[in-house]
Amino acid sequence: MNIKKIPAIVFALASLSAHADPLRFYGYAYDLKSGDYLYTEVYNEELKEGFLQRCTMKYFAADGRPLGEKKVAFDADPYLPVYQLDLPSANYSEGITQVHADAIEMFKQSGAKARQTATVTRTPDMAADAGFTNFMVAHLPELAAGKTVNFKLGVAGLLDAYSFRARRVGTTEFEGQTAVNLSIEPDSLLRYLVDPLLLTYDIPGKRLLEYRGVSDVINPATGKAYTVRVAFYTKAPADAPKNLPPPQ
């Protein structure tokens, strides 16, 4: 398994406080190494009792150009959504098309290659894509208490599912508030070969404040996903584009 191909939206959907109305907000993505501003994520989420029900996310480059869109719906399972990611800027798409009692159906299509599909066995501890956000919210009390949570992650971009684990690795400050850091890594010897994905959560509000790891968005110059820091600031940073559409 190549963890560097795992899409970031599994971890980047945010702002999951208990809220009955739609949530509309931005995520600001920076290159993890250089710190350069890369793109903006524009969210429109529908929540029920603190859990994500539906989401539309649009991606815009640093100059405001549209890069792509993702639509997610949780009609069959709170942790396993049906979704589709389309990135015309990179000629790429992927998603989960069906969630059955014992399996999930995935696809991906890249460039001129034929559409690839797979049927992956469903397990009780499985999450996929934005469903990982709901999974994290459900297990935040355990994680905050220092427990390790094991799970299976369905990855449409790799047409398979893999064993992962989440654990608390300390606390930090984000916009003046104390937050908890979580590490997400393969539950195998691969964790010694690849960097973990790092999430920063506001435990009282159950909000994802920052994500560090592999992005959904593909760099068209390299054909590979960016490695990013996505921050969900309450106010737009100075280097964010000024011409972004409002979340709708």
C-alpha positions in Angstrom: 0.0 0.0 0.0 1.2 3.5 -0.8 -0.2 5.8 2.0 0.9 8.8 0.0 -2.0 8.1 -2.4 -4.7 8.2 0.3 -7.0 11.1 -0.2 -7.0 13.8 2.4 -10.7 14.5 2.5 -11.0 11.4 4.6 -9.5 13.6 7.3 -10.1 17.2 6.2 -13.9 17.6 6.5 -14.3 19.7 9.6 -16.5 21.8 11.9 -18.6 19.1 13.3 -20.2 20.8 16.3 -23.8 19.8 17.1 -25.7 22.0 14.7 -29.1 21.6 12.9 -28.4 24.2 10.2 -26.1 23.8 7.2 -22.5 24.8 8.0 -20.6 26.8 5.4 -16.9 27.5 5.8 -13.4 27.4 4.2 -10.3 25.3 4.5 -7.0 27.0 3.6 -4.4 24.6 2.2 -0.6 25.2 2.3 2.3 23.1 1.0 3.5 21.2 4.0 7.2 21.7 3.2 7.4 25.1 1.6 4.5 26.8 3.3 3.3 28.2 -0.1 -0.5 28.7 -0.4 -1.9 26.0 -2.7 -5.7 26.1 -2.8 -8.9 26.7 -0.8 -11.6 24.2 0.1 -15.2 25.6 0.2 -17.6 23.6 2.3 -21.3 23.3 2.6 -22.3 20.6 5.1 -25.6 19.3 6.5 -25.4 17.9 10.0 -27.8 15.9 12.2 -27.1 15.6 16.0 -23.4 16.5 15.4 -22.8 14.0 12.5 -22.3 14.8 8.9 -25.2 13.9 6.6 -24.3 15.5 3.3 -21.5 17.7 2.0 -20.4 19.5 -1.1 -16.8 20.7 -1.2 -15.3 22.7 -4.0 -11.6 23.3 -4.6 -10.1 26.6 -5.9 -6.5 27.3 -6.8 -4.4 30.0 -5.2 -5.4 32.4 -8.0 -9.1 31.5 -7.6 -9.4 29.1 -10.6 -11.8 26.1 -9.9 -10.0 22.8 -9.6 -12.8 20.3 -8.8 -15.7 19.3 -6.6 -16.7 16.5 -4.3 -20.3 15.4 -3.3 -20.9 13.1 -0.3 -24.1 11.5 1.1 -24.6 9.3 4.1 -27.8 7.4 3.3 -26.7 3.9 4.1 -24.1 4.2 6.9 -22.7 7.1 9.0 -19.1 6.0 8.3 -19.4 4.7 4.7 -20.7 7.4 2.3 -21.6 7.3 -1.3 -19.4 10.0 -2.9 -17.8 11.2 -6.1 -14.7 13.4 -6.4 -14.1 15.0 -9.8 -10.9 16.9 -10.5 -11.1 18.2 -14.1 -7.9 20.1 -13.5 -6.1 16.7 -13.2 -8.4 14.6 -15.4 -9.2 12.4 -12.4 -12.3 11.0 -10.6 -13.0 8.5 -7.9 -15.7 7.5 -5.5 -17.9 4.9 -3.8 -21.0 4.1 -5.8 -22.8 1.5 -3.6 -22.8 0.5 0.1 -24.2 -3.0 0.7 -24.6 -4.9 3.9 -21.4 -6.9 3.3 -19.4 -4.9 0.7 -18.8 -1.5 -0.8 -18.3 -0.7 -4.5 -15.6 1.7 -5.6 -14.2 3.2 -8.8 -11.4 5.5 -10.0 -10.6 6.9 -13.4 -7.4 8.7 -14.3 -6.5 10.3 -17.6 -7.2 8.2 -20.6 -7.1 5.0 -18.7 -10.3 2.9 -18.5 -12.5 3.2 -15.5 -11.4 0.8 -12.8 -13.8 -0.7 -10.2 -13.5 -2.9 -7.1 -15.8 -4.5 -4.6 -14.4 -4.5 -1.1 -15.6 -6.5 1.9 -17.4 -4.4 4.5 -16.4 -4.9 8.1 -18.0 -3.5 11.3 -15.0 -1.2 12.0 -14.8 0.3 8.5 -14.9 4.0 7.5 -14.3 5.7 4.2 -13.7 9.2 2.9 -15.7 11.8 4.8 -17.1 9.0 7.0 -13.8 9.0 8.8 -14.9 12.4 10.2 -18.0 10.9 11.7 -15.9 8.0 13.0 -13.5 10.4 14.7 -16.3 12.3 16.3 -17.8 9.1 17.7 -14.5 8.0 19.2 -13.1 11.4 20.3 -13.8 10.7 24.0 -11.7 7.5 23.8 -8.9 9.2 21.9 -8.8 12.2 24.2 -8.5 9.7 27.1 -5.4 8.2 25.6 -6.9 5.1 24.1 -5.9 3.8 20.7 -8.7 3.2 18.2 -8.2 0.6 15.4 -10.3 0.6 12.2 -10.4 -0.3 8.5 -10.2 2.6 6.0 -11.8 2.1 2.6 -9.7 4.0 -0.1 -11.4 4.4 -3.5 -8.1 5.9 -4.9 -6.5 2.5 -4.2 -9.6 0.4 -4.8 -9.1 -1.4 -1.4 -9.3 -1.1 2.4 -6.5 -1.0 4.9 -5.9 -1.4 8.7 -5.2 1.9 10.5 -5.0 3.1 14.1 -5.6 6.5 15.7 -4.1 7.8 18.9 -3.6 11.0 20.8 -0.1 12.4 20.6 -0.3 15.6 22.7 -1.9 19.0 22.8 -1.3 22.3 21.0 -2.7 25.8 20.6 -4.9 26.9 17.7 -6.3 30.4 17.5 -5.8 30.9 21.2 -7.5 27.7 22.3 -6.1 24.4 23.6 -6.6 21.5 21.1 -5.6 17.9 20.9 -3.3 16.3 18.3 -4.2 12.9 16.9 -1.9 10.7 14.8 -3.3 8.4 12.1 -1.0 5.6 10.9 -1.1 2.2 9.3 -1.7 -0.6 11.9 1.2 -2.6 10.4 5.0 -2.3 9.9 4.3 0.3 7.3 4.1 2.9 10.0 7.9 2.7 10.3 8.2 3.6 6.6 5.7 6.4 6.1 4.8 9.6 7.9 1.6 9.6 10.0 -1.3 11.9 9.2 -1.8 14.5 11.9 -5.1 16.0 12.9 -5.8 18.8 15.4 -9.2 18.7 17.1 -11.1 21.1 19.4 -12.6 18.5 21.8 -15.4 20.6 23.3 -16.7 21.6 19.9 -15.7 18.4 18.1 -14.2 20.4 15.3 -11.2 19.5 13.1 -9.0 22.6 13.3 -6.1 21.5 11.2 -4.9 18.6 9.1 -1.4 17.6 7.9 -0.9 15.0 5.3 -1.9 13.9 1.7 -4.4 16.0 -0.2 -7.4 15.1 -2.3 -6.1 17.6 -4.9 -3.6 16.5 -7.5 -0.8 18.6 -8.7 -1.3 18.6 -12.5 2.4 19.2 -13.0 3.4 16.0 -11.3 0.2 13.9 -11.4 0.6 13.3 -7.7 -1.4 14.5 -4.7 -0.1 17.5 -2.8 1.1 17.0 0.8 -0.5 19.8 2.7 -1.4 21.6 5.9 -5.1 22.5 5.8 -6.2 25.0 8.5 -9.8 25.8 9.2 -9.3 29.4 10.4 -12.3 31.4 11.6 -11.0 34.4 9.5 -9.4 34.2 6.1 -5.6 34.5 6.2 -3.9 37.3 4.3 -2.6 35.1 1.5 -6.0 33.5 0.7 -7.6 34.5 -2.6 -10.0 37.4 -2.5 -12.3 36.3 -5.3 -13.6 33.1 -3.8 -17.4 32.3 -4.1 -19.2 32.1 -0.7 -20.1 28.6 0.4 -23.7 27.9 -0.7 
